[in-house]
Amino acid sequence: MLRVLSPVAGHSVAVSDIPDPVFAKGLVGPGVAITPRDGRQASVAPITGTLVKLHPHAYLIVDEHGHGVLVHLGIDTVHMQGAGFELLAHENDAVDAGDEIVGWDPSYVAHAGHSPVCAVVVLDCDPATVTQRAVGVDVEAEELLFEVDC
Protein backbone atom coordinates (compact mmCIF):
# COMPACT_ATOMS: atom_id res chain seq x y z
CA MET A 1 0.00 0.00 0.00
CA LEU A 2 1.41 3.37 -1.07
CA ARG A 3 0.56 6.18 1.36
CA VAL A 4 0.54 9.58 -0.36
CA LEU A 5 0.91 12.64 1.87
CA SER A 6 -0.15 16.19 1.14
CA PRO A 7 2.78 18.18 -0.28
CA VAL A 8 1.24 21.51 0.78
CA ALA A 9 -1.18 22.95 3.32
CA GLY A 10 -4.61 23.92 2.05
CA HIS A 11 -8.06 22.54 1.21
CA SER A 12 -8.34 19.22 -0.61
CA VAL A 13 -10.57 18.83 -3.65
CA ALA A 14 -11.29 16.10 -6.16
CA VAL A 15 -9.01 15.81 -9.18
CA SER A 16 -12.11 16.40 -11.33
CA ASP A 17 -12.25 19.93 -9.86
CA ILE A 18 -8.79 20.89 -11.18
CA PRO A 19 -9.19 23.73 -13.72
CA ASP A 20 -7.27 21.77 -16.37
CA PRO A 21 -9.01 19.18 -18.57
CA VAL A 22 -6.03 16.80 -18.70
CA PHE A 23 -5.84 16.53 -14.91
CA ALA A 24 -9.63 16.79 -14.39
CA LYS A 25 -10.37 13.85 -16.69
CA GLY A 26 -7.81 11.72 -14.87
CA LEU A 27 -5.60 11.39 -17.94
CA VAL A 28 -2.43 11.98 -15.91
CA GLY A 29 -3.54 9.67 -13.12
CA PRO A 30 -5.78 9.40 -10.07
CA GLY A 31 -5.19 11.44 -6.95
CA VAL A 32 -6.26 14.53 -5.08
CA ALA A 33 -5.85 18.27 -5.62
CA ILE A 34 -5.08 20.91 -3.02
CA THR A 35 -6.17 24.53 -3.07
CA PRO A 36 -3.14 25.84 -1.18
CA ARG A 37 -3.18 28.41 1.59
CA ASP A 38 -1.96 31.86 0.68
CA GLY A 39 1.54 32.80 1.69
CA ARG A 40 4.96 31.34 1.18
CA GLN A 41 5.33 27.63 1.94
CA ALA A 42 7.52 24.69 1.03
CA SER A 43 6.08 21.88 -1.05
CA VAL A 44 7.27 18.58 0.39
CA ALA A 45 7.78 15.05 -0.87
CA PRO A 46 4.48 13.12 -0.67
CA ILE A 47 6.30 9.77 -0.65
CA THR A 48 9.78 8.39 0.00
CA GLY A 49 11.76 7.65 -3.14
CA THR A 50 13.94 9.22 -5.82
CA LEU A 51 13.26 12.70 -7.19
CA VAL A 52 13.45 11.68 -10.86
CA LYS A 53 12.16 14.94 -12.37
CA LEU A 54 12.35 18.42 -10.88
CA HIS A 55 11.08 21.65 -12.40
CA PRO A 56 10.18 24.81 -10.49
CA HIS A 57 6.45 24.13 -11.03
CA ALA A 58 6.37 20.32 -10.82
CA TYR A 59 8.22 17.26 -9.62
CA LEU A 60 8.02 13.48 -9.84
CA ILE A 61 9.10 11.06 -7.13
CA VAL A 62 9.33 7.31 -7.80
CA ASP A 63 9.33 4.87 -4.90
CA GLU A 64 11.30 1.63 -4.60
CA HIS A 65 8.43 -0.32 -6.23
CA GLY A 66 8.31 1.95 -9.29
CA HIS A 67 5.22 3.92 -8.30
CA GLY A 68 5.47 7.54 -9.43
CA VAL A 69 3.74 10.46 -7.72
CA LEU A 70 3.57 13.76 -9.61
CA VAL A 71 3.10 17.05 -7.79
CA HIS A 72 2.15 19.95 -10.06
CA LEU A 73 2.22 23.34 -8.31
CA GLY A 74 -0.51 25.37 -9.98
CA ILE A 75 -2.02 25.17 -13.43
CA ASP A 76 -0.12 26.45 -16.48
CA THR A 77 2.67 27.57 -14.14
CA VAL A 78 5.23 26.27 -16.62
CA HIS A 79 4.64 29.62 -18.36
CA MET A 80 6.02 31.43 -15.31
CA GLN A 81 9.48 30.09 -16.24
CA GLY A 82 10.42 29.53 -12.60
CA ALA A 83 9.44 33.00 -11.33
CA GLY A 84 8.12 32.71 -7.78
CA PHE A 85 9.53 29.22 -7.19
CA GLU A 86 12.72 28.17 -5.37
CA LEU A 87 14.22 24.70 -5.83
CA LEU A 88 15.11 23.24 -2.43
CA ALA A 89 16.26 19.81 -3.67
CA HIS A 90 18.04 18.39 -6.71
CA GLU A 91 16.97 16.00 -9.42
CA ASN A 92 17.99 12.40 -8.59
CA ASP A 93 18.09 13.10 -4.83
CA ALA A 94 16.87 10.34 -2.54
CA VAL A 95 14.06 11.94 -0.52
CA ASP A 96 11.97 10.96 2.45
CA ALA A 97 8.28 11.79 2.67
CA GLY A 98 8.11 15.30 4.15
CA ASP A 99 11.44 16.56 2.75
CA GLU A 100 11.19 20.07 1.29
CA ILE A 101 11.35 20.09 -2.52
CA VAL A 102 10.16 23.51 -3.81
CA GLY A 103 9.52 26.81 -2.04
CA TRP A 104 6.69 28.86 -3.54
CA ASP A 105 3.95 31.35 -2.83
CA PRO A 106 0.48 30.41 -4.15
CA SER A 107 -0.56 34.10 -3.89
CA TYR A 108 2.24 35.01 -6.31
CA VAL A 109 0.96 32.36 -8.73
CA ALA A 110 -2.58 33.74 -8.50
CA HIS A 111 -1.37 37.33 -9.03
CA ALA A 112 0.47 36.11 -12.14
CA GLY A 113 -2.91 35.00 -13.53
CA HIS A 114 -2.65 31.25 -12.92
CA SER A 115 -4.57 28.87 -10.71
CA PRO A 116 -2.50 27.84 -7.66
CA VAL A 117 -4.34 24.49 -7.36
CA CYS A 118 -1.86 21.63 -6.81
CA ALA A 119 -2.41 18.26 -8.44
CA VAL A 120 -1.07 15.22 -6.57
CA VAL A 121 -1.48 12.16 -8.80
CA VAL A 122 -0.14 8.64 -9.10
CA LEU A 123 1.09 7.80 -12.61
CA ASP A 124 0.21 4.53 -14.36
CA CYS A 125 -2.28 3.48 -11.72
CA ASP A 126 -5.82 2.14 -11.94
CA PRO A 127 -8.16 4.68 -10.32
CA ALA A 128 -10.05 1.80 -8.69
CA THR A 129 -7.00 1.10 -6.48
CA VAL A 130 -7.08 4.55 -4.87
CA THR A 131 -8.72 5.00 -1.49
CA GLN A 132 -9.69 8.65 -1.13
CA ARG A 133 -8.94 9.75 2.39
CA ALA A 134 -9.06 13.52 2.38
CA VAL A 135 -11.31 15.33 -0.11
CA GLY A 136 -13.23 18.46 0.85
CA VAL A 137 -11.24 19.01 4.04
CA ASP A 138 -8.42 21.24 5.23
CA VAL A 139 -5.06 19.45 5.24
CA GLU A 140 -1.60 20.23 6.50
CA ALA A 141 1.56 19.37 4.60
CA GLU A 142 2.58 15.78 5.38
CA GLU A 143 -0.98 14.73 6.27
CA LEU A 144 -2.32 11.58 4.58
CA LEU A 145 -4.23 12.40 1.37
CA PHE A 146 -4.89 8.94 -0.02
CA GLU A 147 -3.64 5.38 -0.26
CA VAL A 148 -3.02 3.35 -3.40
CA ASP A 149 -2.82 -0.40 -3.87
CA CYS A 150 -1.35 -0.53 -7.39
C-alpha positions, 0 to 999 in steps of 0.5 A, a space after each residue: 500500500 502506497 501512502 501519499 501525503 499532502 505536499 502543501 497545506 490547504 483545502 483538498 478537492 477532487 481531481 475532477 475539480 482541477 481547472 485543467 481538462 487533462 488533470 480533471 479527466 484523470 488522464 495523468 492519473 488518479 489522486 487529489 488536488 489541493 487549493 493551497 493556503 496563501 503565503 509562502 510555503 515549502 512543497 514537500 515530498 508526498 512519498 519516500 523515493 527518488 526525485 526523478 524529475 524536478 522543475 520549479 512548477 512540478 516534480 516526480 518522485 518514484 518509490 522503490 516499487 516503481 510507483 510515481 507520484 507527480 506534484 504539479 504546483 498550480 495550473 499552467 505555471 510552466 509559463 512562469 518560467 520559474 518565477 516565484 519558485 525556489 528549488 530546495 532539492 536536486 533531481 535524482 536526490 533520494 528523498 523521504 516523505 516530508 522533505 522540502 522540494 520547492 519553495 513557492 507562494 500560491 498568492 504570487 501564482 494567482 497574481 500572475 494569472 494562474 490557478 494555484 491548485 496543486 495536483 497530486 497524482 499517481 502515474 500509471 495506476 488504476 483509479 479503482 485502487 485509490 482509497 480517497 482519504 481527504 477530499 473536501 477538508 483542510 489538510 496540512 503538509 505531510 498529512 495523509 491524502 490517499 492510499 493506493 494499492 497498485 
